[in-house]
């Protein structure tokens, strides 16, 4: 999981550094406002079960479900990232080191994958159930190459997984969809070496406002469109 995050960060920096001239068709709004918030945490454990790193994510979104904003908090402000998904302009605006005196900005056109390019993760129902944040959840297991894990999914949350831990923790970069419906509340993955990643929903549907101004910023733009689920 850490490799995915680092790779995406590097991709964004490369795009920013290589394209300061605004590319045709790459458009964004001067202001973005959000009024809802979901919070998540991701913990990385080594094969001995020792906690190596913890990251916090927030997804801000709008009541009308138009745009959303993924904020990664690493514990080191200069490594934080924010990604605004502008669904009208089909652009992802990435902000590197938001909140610092000199953040970097990059805007990239995205494209929705065709049906044949969608990557579905097959998950198998298990017998266990539990409540997470008061929601009834069912356990599923999965195996992906050398990675195994479990997912806890509820049908009691009326939200897209774009606003959930599945998206926040970049799982949708590997798997665009799951073989069952519902909202993912928790996921765990264990790699071939026994290292474990635990992804949890902390809170949902918080009434929290968030505003981002992009007026007069030095925005880099990327030449090529990127898969919608890569952000």
N, C-alpha and C positions, 0 to 999 in steps of 0.2 A: 504493500500500500504506500509506504514512504517513497518507493521508487516512482510510483505513478505521480505523486504530488510533485516530486523534484523534477520529473520529466516535463510536466505541464508548466511549471515555473520557468524552466529553461526555454521551453517553446515560446512562452510569452515574451521573455527577455530578448530572444533572437528576433522575434517579429517586430518588437519595439525598436530595437537597435537598427534593424535593416530597412525600415520604411518610415521615415519622418514625413515624406510627401503623402498627402491624402490621396488614397486610391479612389477611383470612380466607383460610385455605388455604395461606399462605406459611409453610412449616415448614422448619427446618434442624436439624442435630445440634449439640450443644455441643462435640463434639470430632471431628476428622477425622485419620486416620493413614494414611500411605502408605509403601510399602516398595520401590518401584521408581522409576526415573527415566530419562527420555530427555532429551538436550540438543541444542539447535539454535542456529543463528545466521542472522541476516538482515542482508544488506548492501545499502545503497542507493547507487547510482552515478549521477552526472549524465550528460548526453549526451556529455560529453568523456571519460567513464570515470573521473572522480575520485570517490573514496569520500567520500560526504557524511555517512553515519550508519551505525552498526552497533548491532544489538540482539541480545540473547541471550534465548532462551526455554528453559524447562525444563517438562517435563510429568511430574508425579508421579502414580503410579497404584498400585492395589492388586493384589496377586497374584491375587486372585479376580475382578479386572476389574470391580468394582462402581462405584467413583467415581474421578474423576481431577481434577487440579489443574493449571491452566496458569499459569505464573509468567513475566511479562515483565520483563526487566531492561534498562533503557534506558541505564544509565550515570549516571543522575540518580535517586537513591533516591525523591525526592518524586514522580517521574513513573512509577514502577514500578506494575504492577497484578498482582493474583492473582485467578484465577477458579476456584472450586471447583464442579465439576459433580456435584451430588448426584442420582444417578439414581433412588434410591428415592423421595425426596420431589419429584422433578422440579423442582428449584430450582437456580438458579445463584447462588452467593454471591460477590460481588465485593468485593475489598479494595483500596482505593486507597492508595498509599504504604505498603505493608506494611513493617514493620521500623522505621518512624519512630515518634516518641513519640505522634502522634495520627493513626493511620490512619482512613480512613472505610470504612464497611461498608454494603453494599446486597444485599438478597436479592430475586430475581425468579423467579417461576414461568416455566418454559419449556414449549413445546409442540413435539412432533415434527411436522414438516410432512407433509401427506398426500402420497400418491404423485404426484398431479397437480401439487403444489407443489414437488416436488423439482427442483433445477436441476443438470442434468448437463453437465459439460464434455467435449465430444468431443475426444479426443486421437488422433493419427495415429501409428502405429508407424514408426520410422526403423530404419536398418540398424545403427546404432552400439550397442555394448555396452561396459560398463566395470564395474569392481569399486569399490564404495563400502563402506568398513568391512568388507571381506572378503566382501560379498554381491554376487552377479551381478545387474547392473541393465541394463535395456533402455531405450533412449531413445525418447521420444514427443514430438511437437510439437503445438502448439495455436495457435489464433487465437480471440480473444474480443473482439468489437467492434474497437477500435483497439489492442488489446494482443496481442502474439505472445509465444511462449515455448516452453520445453521442460520436460519432466519425466523424471526417471530413476526407474524403478519396479522393485522386486524382488518375486519370489514366495518368497523365502527368509526372510522375517520374518513370524512368526505374530502380528501385531498389527493392531488396527484403526487406520485413519488418524486416529481421534480422538486417538491418542497420538503422532502424527507431525507433521512440519513442515507438512503440508497443513492441519491444524487450528491448530497453534501460530501460524502466520503469517496466520491469518484468511482463507486462501484459501477455506475452506468456507463463509464468509459469502456469497461470490459463486457458488460451485459446491458443492452439497452432496455430489455424487458425481462420479466419473470414469467414462468409458465403458468402461474396462477395470479388472480387479481388480488387487490387489497393493498393496504398501506404498510410498508415495512417499518416496524418500530425498533427492531434490533437486528444486527447481523454479527456473526463471528466467523472468522476465517483462520485456518491453521495451515501453514505452508509445509513443504516437505521436510524442513529442518525442525519443525515443532514450534516455530515462532507463531504467536497468536495476535490477531487484531480484533478488538472488541469495539463495536460501534453501537451507540445507544442514543435514543431520543430522550432528551432531558425535559423539554416542555413544548407544548403545541398551542397555536392560535393565541399567542400573547398579543395584547393590544399595545403595540410599540411602534412609534413613528421613526422613520429613518429617511434622511434626505441627502442626496448626492448632487453637487453642482459640478458640471463639466465645462462651464463657461470659461473661456480664455485659458484652458489648459493646453499643454504641449502634447497633443495626441498623436501617437504613432499609429499607422494603419498597415494591415497585412494584405498581401496580394491575393492569396488563395483562400477559398472558403474552407472552413473546418467543420467536421462532423459535429452536429448539435450536441451530441452526448460526450464530446471530448472536454467540454468546459464544466 
